Amino acid sequence: MSIKKILILSILSVSIFGCDQVSFGLEDPIESYSAREIYDKADSKLKQKNFMKAAEYYGEIERLYPYSEWAKRGLIMQAFSFHQSLDYPNTRSAAQRYLDFYPAADDAAYAQYLLALSYYDQIDEIGRDQGVATNALEALRVIIDRYPNSEYSQVAKLKFDRTLDHLATKEMEVGRYYLEKGHYTAAVNRFRIVIEDFKSTNQTPEALHRLVESYISLGLTEEAQSAGAVLKLNYKSTDWYNDTKNLLSGQGLKPVPFGGNWLVTVYRQMIKGQWL
């Protein structure tokens, strides 16, 4: 049963069975209730947006009735409840447990999606620590590769691209900082990461232009011209190429590949259609 169907049934069960079925007295030990009764109690907490208490009750089903169908439903709902409460570590724990126990279940794709979201939703909060973005990429890639026909595949692709762009943007920020400070070799290393690891993002044209600036400052004219050649071949209609062409011509240089540097290799890959 999909997660959407479970959520619908959960809401309906609260309406059908009424308060007597879900409002248990606290004086009664949780062990005295059936798996279905605990599940209904968890659903009532979820409906009240008391997500942590809902997660607690869903977890009790797994503890008391570990091999039941209700435990299976409760585990995915526990992951959902933890995510709603922004408890990302426990979201990952519950989602991964679901994947370990029920890898072929209908909701396995959703469990993987929750696991990916537990990283993705934190990307803007972490600041300069990009490890969480890398983890998000890995988790989103699993959805794309393992569950290509699921309802979460397309949104995973969108979030994957946004995460790539986020990482590329951070590399560009650091690279521009080094460039402004005159640390040209360090700047080159950052811009090269964008070209090699995040070439499908919209940061690539600027990264190539900044490479031209950096290499000219270092006196590496062959590399500067090679970077210009890559930019010309793939992004000729952009303002970044026009700026690069003017920069090179001002130095008596042209955007053509020279020598055997790494950018010539990129250029040749582009010619063969193997780069982007």
N, C-alpha and C positions, 0 to 999 in steps of 0.2 A: 504494500500500500504506500502511495507516495506521501510526502510530507504535507502537501496541500490537502489531500483527502483526510489525513489524520487530524489536521487543524480544524477542518470543517466538522468532522465527527466529534471532536472534542467539544466544540461550541454547542453542537446539537445535544450532546449527552448532558451538558449542564442544564439546558432548557427542558429536556424530557424528564430527567430523573429528579430535578428540583433540588432545593437546598438540603433536604433531609439526606440526600445521597452524598453530598460533598462537604457539608459542614460538620465534620466530626468533632467530638469533644476532645479537648487536649488531655483530659484525664485518662483517655483510653490509649494504651500502648499501640504504636504503629503496627506491631506484629499481629494485632488482633484483626486486622483488615485484610481483605483479599487483594490480589494484584489489581483487579479492576477498580476496587474502591479507592485504593491509593492513587491510581491513575486519574480517577475522577477528581480526587482532592487536589492533585497537582494541576489539573486543567482549570479548576476554579481559581487557583492562585495565579495561573497564567492569564486568565481572563481579567483578573484584578490588577494585572501588571506588576504583581509581586514576583518578579522573575527568579530571584534567589531562592525564595521559599518553594516555588514551583520546581526548580532544579533539584532542591533537596528531596522533595517527595518523589520525583522521577527516579532519582538515584536510589531511593529506598526500595523501589520495585526490583531493581537490578540486584540489590543486596538480599532481599527476602525471597524473590522468585526468579533466580538467575537464568533459568532455562525456559521461561514462559514467553509467549508472544508479546505479552504486556511489557516484559523487560526489554525486548527488542524495540518496541515502540517508545518506551520510556527513555531509552538511551539517546535516540536521535532527538527527542523532545528536550532532554536535558541539555544536549549540546546547543539546541536552539535557544533555550532559556538562558543559558550562560552567555550566549552571544548578545541576547537582548539586554542583559544586565552589564554588558561591556567587560565581562570577566573573560578576557581573551585566553589566558593560560588554561583555564578549566574548559573553555570551549574547545581548544585543541585536544585536550586530554579526552573529553567525552567523544568528540568526533573521531579521533584516531582509534579509540576503543571500539567504536561502532564498525569502523573499517576493518579492524583486526578480527572481530567476531563475525561480521556479516558482509564479507567483501563482494558477494554476488547479489545482495539485496537491492530492492528497487531504490531505496534511499541512500545507497552508497555514494552516488554522485552528489547528492545534497550534503552528505557528511563531509566529503572532500571539499565542497564549496564553502561550507562553514569553516573548515580548517583554513582554507585560503583567505577567507574574509578576516579571520582572527589576526592575520598578518597585515592584509591590505588596509584594513580600517585604521591601523596605527601608523601608517607611513608618514603622514603629515605631522604626527605628534612626536616622533622620535628625534627629529632634527637632523643632525649630521650623521647619525648612526644608520648606515644604509643596510645593515644586516637584515632588518625586518623586511625591507623591500626585496632583497634577494630571496628570502624565504617565501615571500608572496609569489614571486615569479615561479619558483619551483613547484609550489602547491597549485598554482593556476595552470601550469603546464601539464600537470597530472590530469586535470579535468579535460583539457583540450585533447590530450593523447589517449586517455583511457576511456573517457565518456564522450566521444565526439557527437553522438546523437542525442545526448541528454538536453534538457531544457536549460541547463546551466553553461553549456559549451560556448554559446555566442557571447554571453555577458562575460565569461571568463576570458575570452579573446580580447574584448574591449579593455578589461581591467589589466590584462597582461601588457597590452600596448601602452596603456597609461603609466604602468609601473616602469616599463622600459624608458619612457620619456622622462619620468621623474628622476631615474638614476642618471640618465644622460644630462639632464638639466643641472644636477648637482655637480657632475664632473665638469661641466662648462663653467659653473660659478667658480670652482676652485682654479680651473685653468686660466680664466680671465684675471683672477686675483694675482696669480703668479706672473702673468704677462704684464700686468700693470706695475708690479714691483720689480720687473726686470729679471725675474728668475725664469729665463727662457727654456732651459732644459726641462725644468719641472712642469712648465706650461705645456711643452710638447708632449710629455708623458700623459697628461690629462686629456689633451685633445685626441691623442692617439687611441686612448681607451674608447672614446666616443666613436671613432671611425671603425675600430675593430669589433667592439662589443655591442654597440647600439646604433649601427649603421642604418637601421630601418626607421629611426626616429627623425623628427623634424629638426633636431639639433645638428645633424650632419653637415649641412652646407656651411653653417657658421664655424663649426669645428675645423673644416678644411681651410676656410679663410684665415682663421686664427693660427693655423699651422704655417701658412704662408708668412704671416707677420712674424711669427716666432723664428722660423728658419732664416728669414732675411736678417733679423736682428742677430742671429748667431753666425751669419756669413755663410750659411749652407744653401747656396743658390740652386744646386741641383734638386735638393729636397723641396725647396720653395716652388720651383717650377713644376715638379712632379705633383705636388699638392694642388697647384693651380690646374694641372691637366685633368686630374680626377674631378675637380669641381666643374670644369668646363664640360667634360663628357656627360656628367649626370645631372648637373644643376645650372645649365647655361643660361636659363631664363630668369635666374634669381638675382636679386640685388647683391648678394654676397659674391657672385661671380663677377659682376661689373666692378665691384670694389677691388676684388683680387686682380682683375685684368689691369686696372689703373695702377694698382700698387706695383705689380710686376713691371709694367711698361715704364714706370717712373725710375726703375732700377736697370732699365735696358734688358729686361728679361721677358720670357714668353711662357704661357701655360702649356708646356710640353713635357713629357716624361724624359728624365735623364738618369743614366747610371743604373745601378742595381739595388737601390734602396727599397724599403718596404712599401712605399707608395707606388713605385713602378709595378710591384707585384699586384697591388690593389687595382691599378689601371688595367693590367692585363686580364685580371679576373673580370673586370667590367666589360672589356671587349668580348670576352667569351660568354658573357651573360651569367657569370657565377657569383657576382658580388651582392647585388640587391635582389 
